[in-house]
Amino acid sequence: MDRIEAHGYLRKVLGPGEQVLFVTRQHGLFLFFRIFLWLAAALVIVGVVLAMSAASGNSEVMIGATVAILPLLVVWWQWLEWANHAYILTNRRVIQMVGVLNKQVVDSLLEKLNDIKTSQTLFGRMFGYGDVEILTANEVGNNVFDHIARPLEFKSAMLEAKQALDVAGVKS
């Protein structure tokens, strides 16, 4: 497996000798669904303002541009949230990292991994996304990753990492 360089907050979360093996996030299609209406709203606002300013001859473009920025700020924030919600596989654990300003990190140790359940709808198979549920020997419960990109590759990488951990002498 290729080594992936950790950066930003992830570098602070990793322990000594821990290596990132795989990183994925929610499929980009779900980002598109969250931002589509906001982009459309920004375009409609710009169109209305340009039409009004052309018809009246006034320069109301500044007001319209200011109003159009609001939906674009929402789009930018949605992208930041999507980009900062990552599912990371290391040689020791699976990490779910969420948050832009406030970070939340949920770990599932590979040595506690009992089973991995994947599910994909017809559209999920067509577009390459699905759900991955990690079943561990933990009292907290299972860890579910919804609509992630490349779920079968993520599952295979987890199984390989778990096997490498078992071979190295760490038994669950």
N, C-alpha and C positions, 0 to 999 in steps of 0.2 A: 504494500500500500504506500502511496506517496505521502510524504509528510506535508502537513499544512501549517503554515506559520501563524501563530496566534498573535493577535494585536488588540489594542484597546483594553476594554474591561475584561475580556476573556483571558488575557495574559495575567491579570491580577488574580483570577479565580483558579488557575491551574496550579497544581502542586509541583514540587521538585521532581524532575524526570518525567512528568506527564506530557504526552504528545497528542496533538490533535490528529485524528485519523479521517474524520468525515464531518462536514458541516452542511446542513440544509436548513431550509426555512419553509414557511407556508408557500404553496405554489403561487406564482405571480398572477395567476388568473383571479385569485381572491383579492389581491391588491387592486386589480383592475375593477372588480365589482364594487369595492369600497370607494374608489375615486371617480368613477365614471360620471355619476350625477353631479359631483362637485365641478368637474371639468366642463360638463355641459352647462352648468349654471354660469360659470365664468364666461364662457363663449356667448351665451344669451345676453348677459349683462353688457358685454363689450359691443355686441351687435346692436342692442337697443340704444345704447348711448351714442354710438356712431351714427345711427339713423336719425336720432333726435337732433344731434348737433349739425348734421348735414341739412336737415329740414329747417331748422330754426336759424342757422348761421351763428349760433352762440358757441362758445368754446366750453362745453360741459364735459369735455373729454377727461379733464383732471378728476372730476367727481366720479365719473364712470370708471376710470382706471383705479381709483381708490376703492370703490365698491367691488370691482372685479378681483382685487387682490385678496379679499377675504376668502372666497372659495379656493383660491390658489394656495393660501396659507394652510387651509384644511387639507388639501391634497399633499402638500409638503409634509405636514405632521403625520398623515396616514402612511406616507412612504417611510418616514423615520421610524414609526412604530413597527412597520413590516420589516425593515432592515435590521432592527434591533431585537427582533424575536427570532432567535436562532436555536436550532437543535444540533448539539455538538457531541460527537463520539470521540472519546479519547481512549488511550490504551488502558484506562482504569475505570471509566464511568461514562454514563450518558448524561449530558447536561442540557437542561432547558433554560434558556436565558431570555428574560422578557424585560422590557422597559427602556425608556429613553432617558429620563431624568432620574427616576427611582428604579433601581434594578431589583429583579427577583430571580433567584437561581434555584432550580430544583435539580437535585442529583439522584441518579440511580446507579449504584455501584454494580459493575459487571459481575463481581463475584457473588452478588445476591440475585442475579438474573435467573429466573426460572423458565420463562417462556416469552415469546414475542408473537403478538397477534397483529396481522395486517388485514385491512379491508379496503377494497376499492370498488366504487360504483362503475357502471359502464363508462360514464364520462371521465371518471378518475383514471381508468385504464387508457382511454383515448388520449387524454391530455397529460398523463404522467403524474397524478397526485393520488393520495390516499391517506388513510389513518393508520397509525402505528400505536399499539398498546403494549407497554412493557410491564410484564408480570414479574414482580420481585417477591422475595421472602421478607417483606417489610410490613410493619404494622400500619404504616401510613396509607397504603393502598397502591393501586396501579397508576402508572404515568401514561397519559394518552396524548399523542401528538396528532392534532387534527389537520387534515388537508395538506400534508407536507409533500414537497416535491421529491420525486425518486424514492418512494417508500420501500420498494423491494431492494434497491441498492443499499439503503440505510439498514434494513434488516440483515442483509448478507454481511455487511461490514460489522454489525454488532455481533453476529454469530462468530465471525472470524476473530474478532478481538476477544471475545469470551473464551474461545478455544485456545488462543495464544496465551491468555492469562492462566487457564487451567494447566496448559503444558509447562508454563513457567513455574508452577508449583503453588499457585494461589488457588485453594479449593474452597468451594462454597459450602 
